[in-house]
């Protein structure tokens, strides 16, 4: 399980490897020929056709009614393959692809992730530098970005357009809003472009590891969220609520639990908590109450939406400096 291929597979959803265990390979040039020969008549009434096929080594091509196929050296003409399917949480199945109907062998590795870890842990850790870049901006720039981003989120479909605009900027292209036909969308995007293009902010750069690249990552995550989840998140962009959501997301990442009576979750009470449950469930994360303890459970069928949820909330919280 420590093999590099297995580690790569953990980062992907349902990675499949084909493992060739046996194969037959030609060692020299070979020719397969097919000859049609007409046999003599039997009793003057019955005629029949005889089909001959042969495999010759070092054969040369001949003319006539025969059909021949030349096979070059080192050509695989038969092989046996096993299929290894690796799931992100560590489970993997091995299908021997036998001619007989044998169900795949599945190996369970429930303790694959150390305590306090999920498949999200490594993914979010890889991208954590982006949140540091956003929180490291001047307070005025962070506030302006967050306010303009919320305005874009309020316009249906505008987040996808913003993501395209940011991609153009990172590619060194000058973005254009000529294709945006809806005026409220155009206005919201133009205000955002004014902030991003302000030289004093130092955001306009082609470096993907810059604050602009980090902002693009957050916008991409918002663009991948379902509409109902995005609507709830848009109404939750106050510093206090974002701080609580960020702590709850960290609980999801670490596969931990939180106390419902803690001050950290104080803003998430009543109707706000119901909206939070809707937000998380839209991205495949179930919030489970066990007395005073709040636990989280990931749904495999929703991958990679839990990651999208984590990136969006942590990005917004970074701009709110939570």
C-alpha positions in Angstrom: 0.0 0.0 0.0 3.0 2.3 0.2 3.6 2.1 -3.6 3.6 5.4 -5.4 0.8 4.3 -7.7 -1.5 3.5 -4.8 -0.7 6.9 -3.2 -1.6 8.6 -6.4 -4.9 6.7 -6.6 -5.9 7.9 -3.2 -6.1 11.4 -4.6 -8.5 10.5 -7.3 -12.1 9.2 -7.3 -12.3 5.6 -8.3 -8.9 5.3 -9.8 -8.5 2.1 -11.9 -5.2 0.3 -12.7 -4.8 -2.5 -15.2 -2.0 -4.9 -14.0 -0.7 -7.2 -16.7 0.5 -10.3 -15.0 1.2 -12.6 -18.1 1.7 -12.0 -21.8 2.8 -13.7 -24.9 5.2 -11.7 -27.1 6.7 -12.6 -30.5 10.5 -12.9 -30.5 11.0 -12.7 -34.3 9.1 -11.8 -37.5 6.3 -14.2 -38.0 3.7 -14.6 -40.7 0.1 -15.9 -40.5 -1.1 -17.2 -43.9 -4.5 -18.3 -45.2 -4.8 -20.4 -48.4 -7.9 -21.3 -50.2 -7.5 -24.5 -52.1 -10.0 -26.1 -54.4 -10.1 -29.9 -53.9 -10.7 -32.5 -56.6 -14.3 -33.5 -57.3 -15.7 -36.5 -55.6 -17.8 -38.8 -57.8 -18.2 -35.9 -60.2 -20.9 -34.4 -58.1 -19.6 -33.0 -54.8 -16.9 -30.2 -54.5 -15.6 -28.8 -51.3 -13.3 -26.0 -50.2 -10.4 -26.7 -47.8 -9.2 -23.8 -45.6 -5.6 -23.9 -44.4 -4.0 -21.6 -41.9 -0.4 -21.8 -40.7 2.1 -19.8 -38.7 5.7 -19.7 -40.1 8.8 -18.2 -38.6 11.0 -16.0 -40.8 8.5 -16.4 -43.6 8.6 -14.2 -46.7 5.5 -12.8 -48.5 4.3 -14.7 -51.5 1.8 -13.9 -54.3 -1.2 -15.8 -55.3 -4.6 -16.4 -53.8 -3.2 -16.6 -50.2 -3.7 -14.0 -47.6 -0.9 -13.3 -45.2 -0.3 -11.1 -42.1 3.2 -10.3 -40.9 3.8 -9.8 -37.2 6.8 -7.8 -36.2 9.1 -8.9 -33.3 8.2 -7.9 -29.7 4.5 -7.8 -30.5 2.1 -8.8 -27.7 -0.4 -11.2 -29.1 -2.0 -12.3 -25.8 -2.0 -11.2 -22.2 -3.7 -11.7 -18.8 -4.8 -8.6 -16.9 -5.9 -7.9 -13.4 -7.8 -4.8 -12.5 -7.1 -2.9 -9.3 -9.7 -0.3 -8.2 -8.7 2.1 -5.5 -11.1 4.3 -3.5 -10.0 7.5 -1.9 -10.7 6.3 1.6 -8.3 3.4 1.1 -10.6 0.5 0.1 -9.6 -1.3 -3.0 -10.9 -4.2 -5.1 -9.0 -6.7 -7.2 -10.7 -8.3 -10.2 -8.7 -11.2 -11.7 -10.7 -11.1 -14.9 -11.0 -14.9 -14.9 -12.9 -16.7 -17.6 -15.1 -18.1 -14.9 -17.6 -15.9 -13.1 -15.7 -15.0 -10.0 -16.7 -11.9 -8.0 -13.9 -9.3 -7.4 -12.0 -9.6 -4.2 -12.4 -6.5 -2.1 -10.0 -5.5 0.7 -11.2 -3.2 3.4 -8.8 -0.8 5.0 -10.9 1.2 7.5 -7.9 2.3 9.4 -6.1 3.6 6.4 -6.4 7.2 7.4 -4.9 8.1 10.8 -7.2 9.4 13.5 -8.2 13.0 12.7 -7.7 12.6 9.0 -10.0 12.1 6.0 -9.3 12.1 2.2 -9.9 15.9 2.4 -6.9 16.4 4.8 -4.2 16.1 2.2 -6.2 17.9 -0.5 -6.9 21.0 1.6 -3.3 21.0 3.0 -2.0 21.1 -0.5 -4.0 24.2 -1.3 -3.8 25.9 2.2 -1.1 28.4 0.9 -3.9 30.1 -1.2 -5.8 31.0 2.0 -2.7 32.4 3.6 -2.2 34.6 0.5 -5.8 36.0 0.7 -5.6 36.6 4.5 -2.3 38.3 4.0 -3.8 41.1 1.8 -4.4 44.5 3.3 -7.7 44.7 5.2 -9.2 47.3 2.8 -8.4 45.0 -0.2 -9.8 41.9 1.5 -13.0 43.8 2.4 -13.4 45.2 -1.1 -12.9 41.8 -2.7 -15.4 40.1 -0.4 -18.0 42.7 -0.9 -17.6 42.7 -4.7 -17.7 38.9 -4.7 -20.9 38.8 -2.7 -22.4 41.2 -5.3 -21.4 38.8 -8.1 -22.8 35.8 -6.2 -26.2 37.6 -6.1 -26.4 37.6 -9.9 -27.5 34.3 -11.3 -24.7 32.8 -13.4 -22.3 35.6 -12.8 -19.9 33.5 -10.7 -19.2 31.3 -13.8 -18.5 34.4 -15.8 -16.1 35.7 -13.2 -14.3 32.4 -13.1 -13.7 32.7 -16.9 -12.6 36.3 -16.6 -10.0 35.4 -13.9 -8.8 32.5 -16.1 -8.2 35.0 -18.9 -6.3 37.3 -16.6 -4.0 34.5 -15.3 -3.3 33.6 -19.0 -2.1 37.1 -19.6 -5.2 38.1 -21.7 -7.2 41.3 -21.3 -10.7 40.2 -20.2 -13.7 41.6 -22.0 -17.3 41.8 -20.9 -18.7 42.3 -24.4 -20.3 38.9 -24.3 -22.2 39.6 -21.1 -25.7 40.6 -22.2 -27.4 40.9 -18.8 -26.8 44.4 -17.4 -26.7 43.6 -13.7 -24.2 40.8 -14.3 -22.1 43.2 -16.4 -22.1 45.9 -13.7 -21.2 43.5 -10.9 -18.3 42.0 -13.0 -17.1 45.4 -14.1 -16.8 46.6 -10.5 -14.9 43.4 -9.6 -12.6 44.0 -12.6 -11.9 47.6 -11.4 -10.7 46.2 -8.0 -8.6 43.5 -9.6 -7.0 45.8 -12.1 -6.1 48.5 -9.6 -2.3 48.6 -9.6 -2.2 49.7 -6.0 -3.8 46.4 -5.0 -1.1 44.4 -6.6 -3.5 41.7 -7.7 -3.2 41.8 -11.5 -0.5 39.2 -12.3 -0.2 36.1 -14.4 1.4 34.0 -11.6 -1.1 31.3 -10.5 0.6 31.2 -7.0 -0.3 34.9 -6.5 -3.3 36.3 -4.6 -5.1 36.5 -7.9 -4.5 32.8 -8.4 -5.8 32.2 -4.9 -8.9 34.3 -5.6 -9.4 32.3 -8.8 -9.3 29.1 -6.8 -12.1 30.3 -4.5 -14.2 31.5 -7.4 -13.8 28.2 -9.1 -15.0 26.4 -6.0 -18.1 28.7 -5.8 -18.8 28.1 -9.5 -18.8 24.3 -8.8 -21.3 24.6 -5.9 -25.0 23.6 -6.5 -27.4 26.5 -6.8 -29.2 25.9 -3.5 -25.9 25.6 -1.6 -24.5 28.8 -3.2 -27.7 30.7 -2.3 -27.3 29.7 1.4 -23.6 30.6 1.4 -24.4 34.0 -0.1 -26.6 34.8 2.8 -24.0 33.6 5.3 -21.1 35.9 4.4 -21.0 37.9 7.6 -17.7 37.6 9.6 -19.2 35.9 12.6 -21.0 33.3 10.6 -18.1 32.7 8.2 -15.8 32.1 11.2 -18.2 29.5 12.6 -18.5 27.8 9.2 -14.7 27.8 8.8 -14.4 26.0 12.2 -17.1 23.5 11.1 -15.3 22.9 7.8 -12.1 22.2 9.7 -14.1 19.6 11.7 -15.1 18.0 8.5 -11.5 18.0 7.2 -10.1 16.4 10.4 -13.1 14.0 10.8 -13.6 15.5 14.3 -16.5 16.7 16.4 -17.7 19.9 18.0 -19.8 20.8 21.0 -23.1 22.4 20.0 -23.0 24.6 23.2 -19.6 26.0 22.4 -19.2 29.7 21.7 -17.6 28.8 18.3 -21.0 27.7 17.0 -23.1 30.4 18.7 -23.9 32.2 15.4 -25.2 28.9 14.0 -28.4 28.5 16.0 -32.1 28.2 15.1 -32.9 28.9 11.4 -29.2 29.7 10.7 -28.3 26.1 11.7 -31.0 24.7 9.5 -29.6 26.7 6.6 -26.1 25.4 7.5 -27.4 21.8 7.4 -28.8 22.5 3.9 -25.5 24.1 2.8 -23.4 21.1 3.9 -25.9 18.5 2.7 -25.9 20.0 -0.8 -22.2 19.2 -1.0 -22.4 15.7 0.4 -21.6 16.5 4.1 -24.1 15.3 6.7 -24.3 17.1 10.1 -25.2 14.6 12.8 -26.3 15.5 16.3 -25.5 13.2 19.2 -26.7 14.9 22.3 -24.5 18.0 22.7 -22.0 16.7 20.1 -22.0 17.6 16.4 -20.4 15.1 14.1 -19.9 15.1 10.3 -20.2 12.3 7.7 -19.0 12.4 4.1 -21.0 10.9 1.3 -18.9 9.1 -1.2 -21.4 9.7 -4.0 -20.9 13.5 -3.8 -17.2 13.6 -4.4 -15.5 16.0 -4.9 -18.2 18.4 -3.6 -17.0 18.2 0.0 -13.7 19.6 -1.2 -15.5 22.3 -3.1 -17.4 23.3 0.1 -14.2 23.4 2.1 -12.4 25.6 -0.5 -15.3 28.0 -0.8 -15.8 28.5 2.9 -12.2 28.7 3.8 -11.6 31.2 1.0 -14.4 33.5 2.0 -13.3 33.3 5.6 -9.8 34.2 4.6 -11.0 37.4 2.9 -13.1 38.1 6.0 -9.9 37.5 8.1 -11.7 35.0 10.3 
